[in-house]
Amino acid sequence: MGQQQLQQLSQEIQQIEAEIEELEADVEAIQQQKTETDEAIEALETLETDSTVQVPLGGGAYLRANVEDIDEVIVELGADYAGEFEQTDAVETLKNKKDNLDDRIDEVNAEIAELEAESTELEQQAQQLQQQAMQQQMQQMGQGDE
């Protein structure tokens, strides 16, 4: 019975560790979005109409372009929607997006902490079961000597 419980606990711990790894990857992806958002905010705060920029085309290719009007900024809003904003409103929208990303990071980190606590608890249970099994073996060995 104890061996079966140990196996079950081990499987649960492995499952939790896999969930933690997945959530940590999510945090990294959100951090990347946050970095990109910071870069966009910085660019919008420094660019002016008639500025020359390099526009990414994908695949590592860029094209030089002139900003015709800094007050025609298109910002992704989520759920495949985008909106056109003036420069200051675009910066404000991006800052709100960044705040939402921060909130999401906090939520995921809280989830990770809960899973880590659960994993620690399960590991302690597994250690107790192992100790009990060893004590039983020692007792059985001691009885066999008599």
Secondary structure, 3 states (H helix, E strand, C coil): CHHHHHHHHHHHHHHHHHHHHHHHHHHHHHHHHHHHHHHHHHHHHHCCCCCEEEEEEECCEEEEEECCCCCCEEEEEECCEEEEECHHHHHHHHHHHHHHHHHHHHHHHHHHHHHHHHHHHHHHHHHHHHHHHHHHHHHHHHHHHC
